């Protein structure tokens, strides 16, 4: 009977999720790829007048979809998706975390075309979040109807809707499951409860956003510590904390297959070294708390945007949660959730001493803890509170005077805060937006009053329908945040300029010619068509490559090193660096003229212009001579244009130099046998230094005619090895040692977790 009730509840939440994204049911498609139609080369062949305008970030189109396409193609070709050759000079794929390749829901877009899989993934995330909130509410002794309210509120909340197309949304969807496992462990420290924490944490990490996983785990730690203090069923605090920490360690080990490659990439990255300077040190305006009560006051991102309005989870749910906070103020779970919310708010608004802690203690000091990334904690607490209040009111209705008092107090509090903020001119929204928000707030307060008066007086099913309907209607402004379009508008067609590039003999890299902040072929999007780009947008980014693209190529345009790109036509040392890295073709906006001598036009159309640089170097080549240089010396020489890569290579001081010789560059033939395996066939002639114009990474190894040789940084950014006159073949392979170590750790941790879960099950059977 219990299982049937849970299945019924799951079906109800599934119906709500499907109705929320109802256009998907008729074949329309969710995504952000339509945004590319505003950008060359797609804009020249697309109708952009009727495209919707939304929140300015469209990472799905320029990051998540390209990564998924690359991974799906590699899997289809029988290769493990470990390396991405299409960004920068090559970068990790499995180790970038946000690709989330091992998160089970991601398999929807790996198994099916992105155009349809992405919508299914969004629905699955929302449903996972709703089921988690439902299960947590049931665990804390909320009735089934109240738990359904909790699930509805959380799955449709602002944090979920804002980030549903990001890996952050996957982490948010896992958060209630992490709190559920924590609650069970606090109440009963069994091997099975430790296994539950481990699995919840593992999936939270695999969901793909490390900083959000840190926030979720930190919030769960606060919740656990508070719950242990107040929970009557809890075991002694040291034992519980130790078992919970053990579950976290075990969960991190289960995710070892992605954690180890990520840490390997993070170590030498600019993402790690520069992150601290990007952490917001300024607290948001205290008046931003109005977003939790006044829908639309900070804009709707369509495209009006006057702050971060995505902490809102519904005014009726907020009113119900306040009732729960009063009625259940002595309950351990209510206290634990309230304490967690309080700590999160203190961190968000930079209140000492917590602000000092998160600003100076890693990993929090190197994590982006902006308020928009922490609101999911508040939304879940509010959702569980709303569900608990519904169940309580169904058993013991509020008198009408109590309903009136609560609503009147809420109205006075909101009105006072709004009038003060408006008087001090701290609200950026225009008057029309403010007026609309005021009327909507008043309407929702009236609806909350009618709902509270109805719960416990109307039939339980009718009251549940009213509660779910009102809670969903209160967040209806978020429904169009994630754009769903017909298939012919949702994803751009391949531009002729791209087809012209695909027809050219490979290998080569492409660059983009922009002027100022002009948008043309944004980073990663070339990967959608199997074209290797010199630019990229990924985390973590090698510090070596970051220094090269910033100092030599003169990329800019963002305070984030990972977002820098070409802002001017290539000239001087920058052009020499691009040529050195095999950038042979350039795509520019329609009407562009040749940027420099040596360029020829190979395609010109209304979508774009494609230039070929006749002086670009091949992907691999031999030079007769090397000069030892430190990294600083090599970078300075490249930036000053003092290197002729056709005659010599700059190598580390202790690198083995080839026999001295004369002559110039000799091209070599390159075969890509796999994304992480490049074979170079050497030309006849004397000894020399082989340069592979791909980004140097310590994770690569090389073999010259079967004998292992260490690849060395060459000309600062590329990689190379010395070769004898008799050498014929050089194989460059990604060192998979870290992946195998991570796989071994994951398998061992899964085995331990399985044994713990089985032990816990045997104990339950015996009892």
C-alpha positions as CSV (number, residue, x, y, z in Angstrom):
1,X,0.0,0.0,0.0
2,X,2.8,2.4,0.9
3,X,4.6,1.7,-2.4
4,X,1.4,2.3,-4.3
5,X,1.0,5.6,-2.6
6,X,4.5,6.7,-3.4
7,X,4.1,5.7,-7.0
8,X,0.8,7.7,-7.2
9,X,2.7,10.7,-5.7
10,X,5.5,10.3,-8.2
11,X,3.0,10.1,-11.1
12,X,1.3,13.3,-9.9
13,X,4.7,15.1,-9.8
14,X,5.5,13.7,-13.2
15,X,2.3,15.1,-14.6
16,X,3.0,18.5,-13.1
17,X,6.5,18.5,-14.6
18,X,5.2,17.5,-18.1
19,X,2.4,20.1,-17.9
20,X,5.0,22.8,-17.0
21,X,6.9,21.9,-20.2
22,X,3.8,21.0,-22.1
23,X,5.1,22.2,-25.6
24,X,7.6,19.3,-25.5
25,X,4.6,16.9,-25.7
26,X,3.7,18.2,-29.1
27,X,7.2,17.9,-30.5
28,X,8.7,21.3,-29.7
29,X,12.2,21.6,-28.4
30,X,13.9,23.2,-25.4
31,X,17.3,24.8,-25.5
32,X,19.3,27.9,-26.0
33,X,20.7,27.2,-29.4
34,X,18.2,29.6,-31.0
35,X,20.4,32.4,-29.6
36,X,23.1,31.5,-32.2
37,X,20.8,32.8,-34.9
38,X,21.6,36.3,-33.8
39,X,25.4,35.7,-34.4
40,X,27.4,35.3,-37.6
41,X,27.5,33.1,-39.5
42,X,24.0,31.8,-38.5
43,X,22.4,35.3,-38.5
44,X,23.0,35.7,-42.3
45,X,20.7,32.8,-43.1
46,X,18.2,33.0,-40.2
47,X,15.0,35.0,-39.5
48,X,15.9,36.7,-36.2
49,X,13.0,39.1,-35.9
50,X,10.7,36.7,-34.1
51,X,13.2,35.1,-31.8
52,X,12.5,35.5,-28.0
53,X,15.0,37.4,-25.8
54,X,15.8,36.0,-22.5
55,X,18.3,36.0,-19.6
56,X,21.7,37.0,-21.1
57,X,23.6,33.7,-20.4
58,X,23.3,31.0,-22.9
59,X,25.9,28.4,-21.8
60,X,23.8,25.6,-23.1
61,X,24.4,26.7,-26.7
62,X,28.1,27.4,-26.3
63,X,29.2,24.8,-23.8
64,X,26.9,22.0,-22.7
65,X,25.6,21.2,-26.2
66,X,29.0,21.1,-27.8
67,X,30.5,19.0,-25.1
68,X,27.5,16.6,-25.3
69,X,27.9,16.4,-29.1
70,X,31.7,15.7,-28.8
71,X,31.1,13.0,-26.2
72,X,28.3,11.4,-28.1
73,X,30.3,11.3,-31.3
74,X,33.3,9.8,-29.5
75,X,31.2,7.1,-27.9
76,X,29.6,6.4,-31.3
77,X,33.1,5.9,-32.8
78,X,34.0,3.5,-30.0
79,X,36.2,5.9,-28.0
80,X,36.1,6.9,-24.4
81,X,35.1,10.6,-24.1
82,X,38.2,11.7,-22.3
83,X,39.7,14.5,-24.4
84,X,38.2,17.4,-26.4
85,X,40.4,18.4,-29.3
86,X,38.1,21.2,-30.5
87,X,38.8,23.8,-27.8
88,X,41.9,25.9,-27.5
89,X,44.7,23.5,-28.5
90,X,42.9,20.6,-26.8
91,X,41.6,20.2,-23.3
92,X,40.1,17.6,-20.9
93,X,36.5,16.5,-21.5
94,X,35.8,14.0,-18.7
95,X,37.8,16.1,-16.3
96,X,36.0,19.4,-16.9
97,X,33.2,18.2,-14.4
98,X,30.5,20.3,-16.1
99,X,30.2,17.8,-18.9
100,X,28.7,15.5,-16.2
101,X,29.2,12.5,-18.3
102,X,28.7,10.0,-15.5
103,X,25.5,11.6,-14.1
104,X,22.7,9.2,-15.0
105,X,20.4,11.9,-16.4
106,X,23.1,13.1,-18.8
107,X,22.8,9.8,-20.6
108,X,19.6,11.1,-22.1
109,X,21.5,13.5,-24.3
110,X,24.3,11.0,-25.0
111,X,21.8,8.4,-26.1
112,X,19.4,10.6,-28.0
113,X,19.8,13.6,-30.3
114,X,20.4,16.8,-28.3
115,X,17.4,18.5,-29.8
116,X,15.0,16.1,-28.0
117,X,17.2,14.8,-25.2
118,X,17.8,18.3,-23.8
119,X,14.1,18.7,-23.1
120,X,13.8,15.3,-21.6
121,X,16.8,16.0,-19.4
122,X,15.2,19.2,-18.1
123,X,11.9,17.4,-17.2
124,X,13.9,14.6,-15.5
125,X,15.8,17.2,-13.4
126,X,12.7,18.9,-12.3
127,X,11.0,15.6,-11.5
128,X,14.1,14.4,-9.6
129,X,14.0,17.6,-7.5
130,X,10.3,17.2,-6.8
131,X,10.6,13.6,-5.8
132,X,13.5,14.5,-3.5
133,X,11.5,17.2,-1.8
134,X,8.6,14.8,-1.5
135,X,10.7,12.1,0.0
136,X,12.4,14.5,2.5
137,X,9.0,15.9,3.6
138,X,7.7,12.3,4.1
139,X,10.9,11.5,6.1
140,X,10.2,14.4,8.5
141,X,6.7,13.1,9.1
142,X,4.7,15.3,6.7
143,X,1.6,13.7,5.3
144,X,1.5,12.6,1.7
145,X,-0.6,15.5,0.5
146,X,1.7,18.0,2.3
147,X,4.7,16.2,0.8
148,X,3.2,16.7,-2.7
149,X,2.9,20.4,-2.0
150,X,6.6,20.4,-0.9
151,X,7.6,18.6,-4.1
152,X,5.6,21.0,-6.3
153,X,7.0,24.1,-4.7
154,X,10.7,23.0,-4.9
155,X,10.6,21.6,-8.4
156,X,9.0,24.8,-9.8
157,X,11.0,27.2,-7.7
158,X,13.1,30.0,-9.1
159,X,16.5,28.3,-8.5
160,X,15.4,25.2,-10.4
161,X,13.9,27.1,-13.3
162,X,16.8,29.5,-13.6
163,X,19.5,26.8,-13.6
164,X,17.6,23.8,-15.0
165,X,19.7,23.9,-18.2
166,X,23.0,24.1,-16.2
167,X,24.7,21.4,-14.2
168,X,23.9,23.6,-11.2
169,X,20.3,22.5,-11.7
170,X,21.4,18.9,-11.4
171,X,23.1,19.6,-8.1
172,X,20.0,21.4,-6.8
173,X,17.9,18.5,-7.8
174,X,20.1,16.2,-5.7
175,X,20.1,18.5,-2.6
176,X,16.9,17.1,-1.0
177,X,18.2,13.6,-1.5
178,X,21.4,14.6,0.4
179,X,19.3,16.0,3.2
180,X,17.1,12.9,3.2
181,X,20.1,10.7,3.6
182,X,21.5,12.9,6.3
183,X,18.3,12.9,8.3
184,X,18.2,9.1,8.2
185,X,21.8,8.8,9.3
186,X,21.2,11.2,12.2
187,X,18.1,9.2,13.3
188,X,19.7,5.8,12.8
189,X,23.4,5.4,12.4
190,X,23.4,2.1,10.5
191,X,25.6,0.9,7.7
192,X,22.7,1.4,5.3
193,X,22.3,5.0,6.3
194,X,26.1,5.6,5.7
195,X,25.7,4.1,2.2
196,X,22.7,6.4,1.6
197,X,24.9,9.5,2.4
198,X,27.6,8.1,0.1
199,X,25.3,7.6,-2.8
200,X,23.7,11.0,-2.4
201,X,27.0,12.8,-2.2
202,X,28.4,10.8,-5.2
203,X,25.5,11.8,-7.4
204,X,25.8,15.4,-6.2
205,X,29.4,15.5,-7.3
206,X,28.7,13.7,-10.6
207,X,25.9,16.2,-11.3
208,X,28.7,18.4,-12.6
209,X,29.2,21.7,-10.8
210,X,31.9,21.5,-8.1
211,X,31.1,24.9,-6.5
212,X,27.4,24.1,-6.1
213,X,28.3,20.7,-4.7
214,X,30.5,22.5,-2.1
215,X,27.5,24.7,-1.2
216,X,25.1,21.8,-1.0
217,X,27.5,19.7,1.2
218,X,28.2,22.7,3.4
219,X,24.5,23.3,3.9
220,X,24.0,19.7,4.6
221,X,26.7,19.8,7.2
222,X,25.0,22.7,9.0
223,X,21.7,20.8,8.9
224,X,23.3,17.7,10.3
225,X,25.1,19.5,13.1
226,X,21.9,21.3,14.2
227,X,19.7,18.2,13.8
228,X,22.1,16.1,16.0
229,X,21.7,18.6,18.8
230,X,17.9,18.7,18.8
231,X,16.9,15.2,17.5
232,X,15.8,12.9,20.3
233,X,16.5,9.8,18.2
234,X,20.1,10.9,17.4
235,X,23.1,9.0,18.5
236,X,26.0,10.8,20.2
237,X,27.3,13.7,18.2
238,X,30.9,12.5,17.6
239,X,29.8,9.1,16.3
240,X,27.1,10.6,14.1
241,X,29.5,13.3,12.7
242,X,32.2,10.7,12.0
243,X,29.9,8.4,10.2
244,X,28.4,11.2,8.2
245,X,31.9,12.4,7.2
246,X,32.8,8.8,6.4
247,X,29.8,8.7,4.1
248,X,31.0,11.9,2.3
249,X,34.5,10.5,1.8
250,X,33.0,7.3,0.5
251,X,30.7,9.3,-1.9
252,X,33.6,11.3,-3.2
253,X,35.5,8.1,-3.8
254,X,32.5,6.7,-5.8
255,X,32.9,9.8,-8.0
256,X,36.6,9.2,-8.3
257,X,36.5,8.5,-12.0
258,X,35.7,12.2,-12.6
259,X,37.2,13.7,-9.5
260,X,40.8,12.5,-10.1
261,X,40.9,13.8,-13.7
262,X,39.3,17.1,-12.6
263,X,41.9,17.5,-9.8
264,X,44.7,16.7,-12.3
265,X,43.4,19.4,-14.6
266,X,42.7,21.9,-11.8
267,X,46.2,21.8,-10.3
268,X,48.1,23.6,-13.1
269,X,45.1,25.7,-14.1
270,X,44.4,29.4,-14.1
271,X,41.0,28.5,-12.9
272,X,42.5,27.5,-9.6
273,X,45.1,30.3,-9.3
274,X,42.8,33.2,-10.5
275,X,39.5,32.2,-8.9
276,X,40.0,34.1,-5.7
277,X,40.2,37.4,-7.4
278,X,36.8,36.8,-9.0
279,X,34.9,36.0,-5.8
280,X,32.3,38.7,-5.1
281,X,33.3,40.6,-1.9
282,X,30.4,43.0,-2.0
283,X,27.2,41.9,-0.3
284,X,24.0,42.2,-2.3
285,X,21.6,44.9,-1.3
286,X,19.6,44.0,1.8
287,X,16.5,45.0,-0.1
288,X,17.0,42.0,-2.4
289,X,15.1,40.0,0.2
290,X,12.0,41.5,-1.3
291,X,12.4,39.1,-4.2
292,X,11.2,36.3,-1.9
293,X,7.8,38.0,-1.5
294,X,7.3,40.2,-4.5
295,X,7.3,38.4,-7.8
296,X,8.6,40.3,-10.8
297,X,10.0,43.2,-8.8
298,X,13.5,42.5,-10.1
299,X,12.4,41.7,-13.6
300,X,11.5,38.6,-15.5
301,X,14.5,38.1,-17.7
302,X,12.3,38.4,-20.8
303,X,14.6,40.4,-21.1
304,X,14.1,42.8,-18.2
305,X,16.6,42.1,-15.5
306,X,17.1,44.4,-12.5
307,X,18.9,42.0,-10.1
308,X,18.8,38.3,-9.2
309,X,15.0,37.5,-8.9
310,X,15.6,33.8,-8.8
311,X,15.3,33.0,-5.1
312,X,11.5,33.3,-5.3
313,X,9.6,30.1,-4.6
314,X,6.1,31.5,-4.4
315,X,4.5,33.9,-2.0
316,X,1.8,31.4,-0.9
317,X,4.5,28.8,-0.1
318,X,6.4,31.5,1.9
319,X,3.2,32.3,3.9
320,X,2.6,28.6,4.6
321,X,6.3,28.1,5.6
322,X,5.9,30.9,8.1
323,X,3.0,29.0,9.6
324,X,5.1,25.9,9.8
325,X,7.9,27.8,11.5
326,X,5.5,28.8,14.3
327,X,3.7,25.5,14.7
328,X,6.8,23.3,14.5
329,X,9.2,25.6,16.2
330,X,10.1,22.9,18.7
331,X,10.6,20.2,16.1
332,X,14.3,19.3,15.5
333,X,14.0,19.3,11.7
334,X,12.3,22.7,11.7
335,X,15.1,24.1,13.8
336,X,17.8,22.5,11.7
337,X,16.3,23.9,8.5
338,X,15.9,27.3,10.0
339,X,19.5,27.3,11.2
340,X,20.7,26.3,7.7
341,X,18.7,29.1,6.1
342,X,20.0,31.6,8.7
343,X,23.6,30.6,8.0
344,X,23.2,30.8,4.2
345,X,21.7,34.3,4.5
346,X,24.5,35.4,6.8
347,X,27.0,34.2,4.1
348,X,25.1,35.7,1.2
349,X,24.8,39.1,2.9
350,X,28.5,39.0,4.1
351,X,27.8,39.2,7.8
352,X,30.9,38.7,10.0
353,X,32.3,36.4,11.3
354,X,30.9,34.0,8.7
355,X,31.9,36.4,5.9
356,X,35.5,36.3,7.2
357,X,35.5,32.5,7.2
358,X,34.2,32.0,3.7
359,X,36.5,34.7,2.3
360,X,39.7,33.2,3.7
361,X,39.2,29.5,4.2
362,X,39.4,27.2,1.1
363,X,37.5,25.7,-0.6
364,X,34.9,28.3,0.2
365,X,37.3,31.2,-0.4
366,X,38.0,29.9,-4.0
367,X,34.3,29.2,-4.8
368,X,31.8,31.6,-6.3
369,X,29.3,31.9,-3.5
370,X,27.1,34.6,-5.2
371,X,23.6,34.8,-3.8
372,X,22.1,33.4,-7.0
373,X,23.9,30.1,-6.4
374,X,22.7,29.6,-2.8
375,X,19.0,30.3,-3.2
376,X,18.2,26.6,-3.7
377,X,18.8,26.0,0.0
378,X,16.2,28.5,0.9
379,X,13.8,27.2,-1.7
380,X,14.0,23.7,-0.3
381,X,13.5,24.8,3.3
382,X,10.5,26.8,2.2
383,X,9.1,24.0,0.2
384,X,9.3,21.5,3.1
385,X,7.9,24.1,5.4
386,X,4.9,24.7,3.1
387,X,4.2,21.0,2.9
388,X,4.4,20.6,6.7
389,X,2.0,23.6,7.1
390,X,-0.4,22.0,4.7
391,X,-0.5,18.7,6.6
392,X,-0.8,20.6,9.9
393,X,-3.6,22.8,8.7
394,X,-5.5,19.8,7.3
395,X,-5.5,18.3,10.8
396,X,-6.0,21.6,12.7
397,X,-7.3,24.5,10.6
398,X,-6.5,28.0,11.5
399,X,-9.4,30.2,12.8
400,X,-10.4,32.9,10.4
401,X,-9.0,35.5,12.7
402,X,-5.6,33.8,12.6
403,X,-5.6,33.7,8.8
404,X,-6.4,37.4,8.7
405,X,-3.7,38.2,11.3
406,X,-1.0,36.3,9.4
407,X,-1.9,37.8,6.0
408,X,-2.2,41.3,7.5
409,X,1.2,41.0,9.2
410,X,2.8,39.8,6.0
411,X,1.2,42.6,4.0
412,X,2.4,45.3,6.4
413,X,5.9,43.8,6.5
414,X,6.2,43.6,2.7
415,X,4.6,47.1,2.2
416,X,7.0,48.7,4.7
417,X,10.0,47.2,3.1
418,X,8.9,48.1,-0.4
419,X,8.1,51.7,0.5
420,X,11.4,52.2,2.3
421,X,13.3,50.7,-0.6
422,X,11.4,52.8,-3.1
423,X,11.8,55.9,-1.0
424,X,15.6,55.4,-0.9
425,X,15.6,54.7,-4.6
426,X,17.4,51.3,-4.3
427,X,15.0,49.5,-6.6
428,X,16.2,49.7,-10.3
429,X,12.9,48.6,-11.9
430,X,10.8,51.2,-13.7
431,X,7.5,52.3,-12.2
432,X,5.4,50.0,-14.4
433,X,7.3,46.9,-13.2
434,X,6.9,48.0,-9.6
435,X,3.2,48.6,-10.0
436,X,2.7,45.2,-11.6
437,X,4.6,43.5,-8.8
438,X,2.6,45.3,-6.1
439,X,-0.7,44.2,-7.7
440,X,0.5,40.6,-8.2
441,X,1.7,40.5,-4.6
442,X,-1.6,41.6,-3.3
443,X,-3.4,39.1,-5.4
444,X,-1.2,36.3,-4.2
445,X,-1.6,37.3,-0.6
446,X,-5.4,37.1,-1.0
447,X,-5.0,33.7,-2.6
448,X,-2.8,32.6,0.3
449,X,-5.5,33.7,2.7
450,X,-8.2,31.9,0.9
451,X,-6.1,28.7,0.7
452,X,-5.3,28.7,4.4
453,X,-8.9,29.2,5.2
454,X,-9.9,26.3,2.9
455,X,-7.3,23.8,4.2
456,X,-9.0,21.6,6.8
457,X,-12.5,22.9,5.9
458,X,-12.8,21.7,2.3
459,X,-12.3,18.1,1.3
460,X,-8.6,17.0,1.4
461,X,-8.3,16.3,-2.3
462,X,-9.9,19.6,-3.3
463,X,-7.6,21.5,-0.8
464,X,-4.6,19.7,-2.3
465,X,-5.6,20.7,-5.8
466,X,-6.1,24.3,-4.7
467,X,-2.7,24.3,-2.9
468,X,-0.8,22.9,-5.9
469,X,-2.6,25.1,-8.3
470,X,-1.9,28.3,-6.3
471,X,1.7,27.4,-5.7
472,X,2.3,26.7,-9.4
473,X,0.4,29.8,-10.5
474,X,2.5,31.9,-8.1
475,X,5.7,31.0,-10.0
476,X,4.1,31.0,-13.4
477,X,6.4,33.9,-14.4
478,X,9.3,31.4,-14.6
479,X,7.6,29.1,-17.0
480,X,8.8,30.9,-20.1
481,X,12.3,31.5,-18.8
482,X,13.4,28.3,-20.6
483,X,12.4,28.8,-24.2
484,X,10.7,26.0,-26.1
485,X,10.3,26.5,-29.8
486,X,9.2,24.5,-32.9
487,X,12.0,22.3,-34.3
488,X,12.6,24.7,-37.3
489,X,13.3,27.6,-34.9
490,X,14.9,25.9,-31.9
491,X,18.2,24.9,-33.5
492,X,20.0,26.8,-36.3
493,X,20.8,25.2,-39.6
494,X,24.4,24.7,-40.7
495,X,25.6,27.9,-42.4
496,X,27.3,27.7,-45.9
497,X,30.5,29.2,-44.5
498,X,30.8,26.3,-42.1
499,X,30.2,23.8,-44.9
500,X,32.9,25.5,-46.9
501,X,35.3,25.0,-43.9
502,X,34.3,21.4,-43.5
503,X,35.2,20.8,-47.2
504,X,38.8,21.9,-46.6
505,X,41.5,19.2,-46.1
506,X,42.3,18.7,-42.4
507,X,43.9,19.0,-39.9
508,X,43.7,22.8,-39.3
509,X,42.4,25.1,-36.7
510,X,40.2,28.0,-37.3
511,X,40.3,31.5,-35.8
512,X,37.7,34.3,-35.7
513,X,38.2,37.9,-36.8
514,X,36.2,40.3,-34.7
515,X,36.2,44.0,-34.1
516,X,35.6,45.1,-30.5
517,X,32.7,43.3,-28.9
518,X,31.3,41.9,-32.2
519,X,29.8,38.4,-31.8
520,X,31.0,36.0,-34.4
521,X,31.2,32.1,-34.1
522,X,31.5,32.0,-30.3
523,X,33.9,29.6,-28.6
524,X,33.0,25.9,-28.6
525,X,30.4,26.2,-31.3
526,X,32.8,25.1,-34.0
527,X,32.9,21.7,-32.3
528,X,29.3,21.2,-33.3
529,X,30.6,20.8,-36.8
530,X,33.8,18.9,-36.1
531,X,36.0,22.0,-36.5
532,X,39.0,22.7,-34.2
533,X,38.9,26.2,-32.8
534,X,41.8,28.1,-31.2
535,X,39.4,29.7,-28.8
536,X,37.4,28.0,-26.0
537,X,35.1,28.3,-23.0
538,X,35.7,25.6,-20.4
539,X,36.8,25.0,-16.9
540,X,39.4,24.4,-15.7
541,X,41.7,26.2,-18.2
542,X,45.5,25.5,-18.3
543,X,47.5,28.4,-16.9
544,X,50.0,27.9,-19.7
545,X,47.4,28.2,-22.4
546,X,45.8,31.2,-20.5
547,X,49.1,33.0,-20.5
548,X,49.6,32.2,-24.2
549,X,46.2,33.4,-25.4
550,X,46.3,36.5,-23.2
551,X,50.0,37.6,-23.6
552,X,50.7,36.4,-27.1
553,X,47.4,36.2,-29.0
554,X,46.1,39.2,-27.1
555,X,42.7,37.7,-26.4
556,X,40.5,39.7,-24.0
557,X,37.0,40.8,-23.4
558,X,36.3,39.2,-20.0
559,X,37.7,39.2,-16.4
560,X,37.3,35.5,-16.5
561,X,40.4,33.9,-18.2
562,X,38.2,31.1,-19.5
563,X,36.0,33.6,-21.5
564,X,38.7,35.5,-23.3
565,X,38.6,35.6,-27.1
566,X,39.8,37.5,-30.1
567,X,38.8,41.1,-30.1
568,X,40.8,42.5,-33.0
569,X,42.1,41.2,-36.4
570,X,45.4,39.3,-35.9
571,X,48.6,41.2,-36.3
572,X,52.3,41.1,-35.4
573,X,53.2,38.6,-32.6
574,X,49.6,37.5,-32.2
575,X,49.4,36.5,-35.9
576,X,52.7,34.7,-35.6
577,X,51.4,32.8,-32.6
578,X,48.2,31.8,-34.4
579,X,50.2,30.6,-37.4
580,X,52.5,28.6,-35.1
581,X,49.4,26.8,-33.7
582,X,48.1,25.8,-37.2
583,X,45.3,28.4,-37.4
584,X,44.9,28.2,-41.2
585,X,41.4,29.6,-41.7
586,X,39.5,32.5,-40.2
587,X,35.8,33.2,-40.2
588,X,34.7,36.9,-40.2
589,X,31.3,38.7,-40.3
590,X,29.9,39.4,-43.8
591,X,31.6,42.2,-45.7
592,X,35.0,41.8,-43.9
593,X,38.2,42.7,-45.8
594,X,41.5,40.8,-45.7
595,X,43.1,41.4,-42.4
596,X,46.8,41.0,-43.4
597,X,49.1,40.1,-46.2
598,X,49.2,36.4,-46.9
599,X,45.5,36.0,-46.5
600,X,43.2,35.0,-49.4
601,X,39.4,34.8,-49.5
602,X,38.1,31.3,-50.0
603,X,34.4,32.0,-49.3
604,X,32.3,35.1,-49.2
605,X,28.5,35.0,-48.6
606,X,25.8,36.8,-46.7
607,X,26.5,34.7,-43.6
608,X,30.2,35.2,-43.3
609,X,33.6,35.5,-45.0
610,X,36.3,32.8,-44.8
611,X,40.0,33.7,-45.2
612,X,42.9,31.3,-45.7
613,X,46.3,32.2,-44.2
614,X,48.9,30.8,-46.7
615,X,51.6,31.2,-44.0
616,X,50.1,29.1,-41.3
617,X,52.3,26.3,-40.1
618,X,51.2,22.6,-40.4
619,X,49.9,20.7,-37.4
620,X,53.2,18.9,-37.0
621,X,56.7,19.8,-38.3
622,X,60.4,19.3,-37.7
623,X,62.8,22.1,-36.9
624,X,66.6,21.6,-37.1
625,X,67.6,23.5,-34.0
626,X,66.5,24.2,-30.4
627,X,67.3,27.0,-27.9
628,X,66.8,26.4,-24.2
629,X,64.5,28.9,-22.5
630,X,62.5,29.1,-19.3
631,X,58.8,29.5,-19.5
632,X,59.1,33.3,-18.8
633,X,61.8,33.7,-21.5
634,X,59.8,31.7,-24.1
635,X,56.6,33.7,-23.4
636,X,58.4,37.0,-23.6
637,X,60.1,36.0,-26.9
638,X,56.7,35.0,-28.4
639,X,55.0,38.2,-27.1
640,X,57.8,40.3,-28.7
641,X,57.7,38.4,-32.0
642,X,61.4,37.4,-31.6
643,X,60.8,33.7,-32.5
644,X,60.9,32.2,-36.0
645,X,59.3,28.8,-35.4
646,X,60.3,27.6,-38.8
647,X,64.0,27.6,-37.9
648,X,64.1,26.7,-34.2
649,X,62.1,25.7,-31.2
650,X,62.2,27.1,-27.7
651,X,62.5,24.2,-25.3
652,X,63.0,23.8,-21.5
653,X,66.6,24.2,-20.3
654,X,67.2,20.5,-19.5
655,X,65.4,19.1,-22.6
656,X,67.5,16.8,-24.7
657,X,68.4,18.7,-27.9
658,X,68.7,17.0,-31.3
659,X,71.9,16.9,-33.2
660,X,72.7,20.3,-34.6
661,X,71.8,20.8,-38.2
662,X,70.8,23.4,-40.8
663,X,67.8,24.0,-43.1
664,X,64.3,25.0,-42.3
665,X,61.0,23.5,-41.3
666,X,60.0,20.0,-42.6
667,X,56.2,19.2,-42.5
668,X,55.1,15.9,-41.0
669,X,51.9,14.0,-41.7
670,X,49.4,13.8,-38.9
671,X,46.8,11.1,-38.3
672,X,44.2,11.4,-35.4
673,X,43.6,7.7,-34.6
674,X,41.4,8.7,-31.6
675,X,40.6,12.0,-29.8
676,X,43.4,11.2,-27.4
677,X,45.8,9.5,-29.8
678,X,47.7,11.4,-32.5
679,X,50.2,9.6,-34.8
680,X,52.9,11.6,-36.7
681,X,54.7,10.2,-39.7
682,X,58.1,11.8,-39.9
683,X,59.5,13.1,-43.2
684,X,62.9,11.8,-44.4
685,X,66.0,13.8,-43.4
686,X,68.2,14.5,-40.5
687,X,67.5,14.6,-36.8
688,X,65.4,17.5,-35.4
689,X,62.8,18.6,-32.9
690,X,59.3,17.5,-33.7
691,X,56.7,20.2,-32.9
692,X,53.1,19.1,-32.5
693,X,50.9,22.3,-32.6
694,X,48.6,21.2,-29.9
695,X,48.4,22.6,-26.4
696,X,51.0,21.2,-24.1
697,X,49.6,19.1,-21.2
698,X,51.6,17.1,-18.7
699,X,48.9,14.4,-19.1
700,X,50.2,13.4,-22.5
701,X,53.0,10.9,-23.3
702,X,54.9,10.1,-26.5
703,X,56.6,7.2,-28.1
704,X,59.2,7.5,-30.9
705,X,59.2,4.2,-32.9
706,X,57.8,2.5,-29.8
707,X,60.3,3.9,-27.3
708,X,58.7,6.2,-24.7
709,X,59.9,9.8,-24.7
710,X,58.7,12.6,-22.4
711,X,56.9,15.4,-24.4
712,X,58.2,18.8,-23.5
713,X,56.7,22.3,-23.7
714,X,57.7,23.7,-27.0
715,X,57.5,27.4,-28.0
716,X,55.8,27.7,-24.6
717,X,52.3,26.6,-25.8
718,X,52.9,23.5,-28.0
719,X,54.4,20.2,-27.3
720,X,57.4,18.4,-28.8
721,X,60.0,15.7,-28.7
722,X,63.5,15.2,-30.1
723,X,63.8,12.7,-32.9
724,X,66.8,11.0,-34.5
725,X,67.4,10.8,-38.2
726,X,66.3,7.2,-38.3
727,X,63.0,7.8,-36.5
728,X,59.8,7.2,-38.6
729,X,56.7,7.4,-36.3
730,X,55.8,9.3,-33.2
731,X,52.7,8.5,-31.2
732,X,51.2,11.1,-28.8
733,X,48.7,9.6,-26.4
734,X,46.8,10.9,-23.4
735,X,48.1,9.2,-20.3
736,X,45.1,7.4,-18.9
737,X,46.8,6.6,-15.5
738,X,44.6,9.1,-13.7
739,X,41.4,7.8,-15.3
740,X,42.3,4.2,-14.4
741,X,43.2,5.2,-10.8
742,X,39.9,7.1,-10.6
743,X,38.0,4.0,-12.0
744,X,39.7,1.7,-9.5
745,X,38.8,4.1,-6.6
746,X,35.2,4.3,-7.9
747,X,34.8,0.5,-8.2
748,X,36.3,-0.1,-4.7
749,X,34.0,2.6,-3.2
750,X,31.0,1.2,-4.9
751,X,31.8,-2.3,-3.6
752,X,32.1,-1.0,0.0
753,X,28.9,1.0,-0.4
754,X,27.1,-2.1,-1.7
755,X,28.3,-4.1,1.2
756,X,27.1,-1.4,3.7
757,X,23.7,-1.3,2.0
758,X,23.4,-5.1,2.0
759,X,24.4,-5.1,5.7
760,X,21.8,-2.5,6.5
761,X,19.1,-4.5,4.6
762,X,20.0,-7.7,6.5
763,X,19.7,-5.8,9.8
764,X,16.2,-4.5,8.8
765,X,15.1,-8.1,7.8
766,X,16.3,-9.5,11.1
767,X,14.6,-6.8,13.1
